[in-house]
Amino acid sequence: MSKRDQVPLTTTLLVRDTCLYLHVQRVARALARRFDDVFRPLELTSGQFSLLMSLNRPEPPTMGDVAALLAMDRTTLTANLKPLERRGLLKIAVDKQDRRSRRLALTAAGRALLSKAFPLWKHTHAEIEKEIVGCSPDDLRKALRSLA
């Protein structure tokens, strides 16, 4: 390898210290682990909680709506729905207005699980918000939404 092809250590340190993606990714993983631990007794992951919560609406949303909300492609969403459907937590039905589309609805079991999971989320989320330094939780949410 020629010297021209080498990236200097100073560049690596610059990326480590300033890369927004790296910092957001690290925090996302840490938060996912924390919520996964909290939800483990319910046999639920943090991602599954978010997915089930996204279905908690007066009218069943389409797969496209849920995929957009969760910033997930439809193939990944489908893969994530399957274990929840097998557990009887949600139903996937053909949309009556557009037979090509699918609607996602929580079942009674899914609503019951969310009612157990929500207090765990609420408590853990409040603890996390207290740990944020340098800005308010609302300012952090606003900054993150601006990038989404």
Residue pairs with C-beta under 8 A, 6 or more apart in sequence:
15 22
16 22
20 147
24 144
31 46
31 128
32 45
32 46
32 47
34 46
34 124
34 128
35 45
35 46
35 49
35 121
35 124
36 45
36 46
38 120
38 121
38 124
39 45
39 46
39 48
39 49
39 117
39 120
39 121
42 113
42 116
42 117
42 120
44 52
44 113
44 117
47 80
48 80
48 83
48 84
49 114
49 117
49 121
50 70
51 66
51 70
51 77
51 80
51 81
51 84
52 84
52 89
52 90
52 106
52 110
52 113
52 114
52 117
53 114
54 61
54 66
54 69
54 70
55 61
55 66
55 90
55 104
55 105
55 106
55 110
56 106
56 111
56 114
60 93
60 103
60 104
60 105
61 69
61 103
61 104
62 95
62 101
62 102
62 103
62 104
63 74
63 77
63 78
63 92
63 101
63 102
63 103
63 104
64 74
64 101
66 72
66 77
66 104
67 73
67 74
67 77
70 77
71 148
72 80
81 90
81 92
81 104
84 90
84 110
85 91
85 92
87 109
88 107
88 109
88 110
89 106
89 107
89 109
89 110
89 113
90 104
90 105
90 106
90 107
90 110
91 104
91 105
91 107
92 102
92 103
92 104
93 102
93 103
93 105
94 101
94 102
94 103
95 101
95 102
95 103
106 114
129 137
132 140
135 143
